[in-house]
Structures are given as C-alpha cells and as structure tokens.
Amino acid sequence: MDWNLTHIDKDGNLHMVDITQKQDTERIAVAHAVVKMNKQTLQAIESGDVKKGNVLATAKIAGIMAAKKTSELIPLCHNINLTNVELDFRINHEENCVQIISTIKCIGKTGAEMEALTAVSVAALTIYDMCKAMDKEMIIEQVYLVEKSGGKSGAWKRK
C-alpha cells in the first residue's frame, strides 16, 4: 500500500503540516458516538435522578470545551478558530442508549473533523463518568465522522 504520510518529512521526522498556502474556506464536520447503558440508567438520565447532576447538560458543556481544546490533546493537530459548536443528544429507548451528534463549523485552512470527533468522545466519556456508579457496564461505541465539507477535497458523507 502506498501511504502518503503528511506528518513525516523526507528524513522520517514528525512535523506539523504547513498549511500557510491553503485558502480559508468554510469548514463543517459532523461526528457521532453512542453510549449504551442499562434501562434504569437511561431512565435516571431522563428524569434527572443522577446524583452528580444534569448529565446531558454537563456532557454538552464538556463536548464544547473539548472541541475548543482539541489541538492541545491531539499531537500535530492545528489550532483552529471555531465559529460554532453544537451537540445534540438523542435518547433511544429501544436500544437503551444516548446518541451524540456534534456539528463543528469554522472558517480556516484546515478542517474540523478532529474537533467534531473529540467533542462526541468527551461528551460520551462525561456521560460515562456521571453514571458509572449506577452502571459499570456502559459501552461507548460507534465514534465516527458522519460528514465534512470545505477545503480542497470538498464534501464527503458517510454512506
């Protein structure tokens, strides 16, 4: 397989990709994650009976904060100026889970995919942290990019 490794220079050293010459464009990235749990935990989240507080409000704040700190967490990730961060939580009673969707927007030289993925990941970890005393068998899964737009490569959407 022919890999084009953009973070490794001709001498094999790691480096941050130089994006100086790239054009600023509107960038949007959407990511997804799921936290599966037992029925009682999901009911406690919905009814506000989790001892640590409002789980989804806290997870939303955590996800927004995480998106803003992505470049501090992921090596060689560019710091970008976010123009909007949205987190949406959907409760699925049939599968006893919370689905998390993040939508990140910016105008810049590089995309917001890592920020979107970081937002849903930290939101999911926050749900886990707040509910772990009630349900140690929660599962965080299906963390993936849903779609992205902007930049030279244009729009992409998961099939």
Secondary structure, 3 states (H helix, E strand, C coil): CCCCCCCECCCCCECCCCCCCCCCEEEEEEEEEEEECCHHHHHHHHHCCCCCCCHHHHHHHHHHHHHHCHHHHCCCCCCCCEEEEEEEEEEECCCCEEEEEEEEEEEECCCCHHHHHHHHHHHHHHHHHHHCCCCCCCEEEEEEEEEEECCCCCCEECC
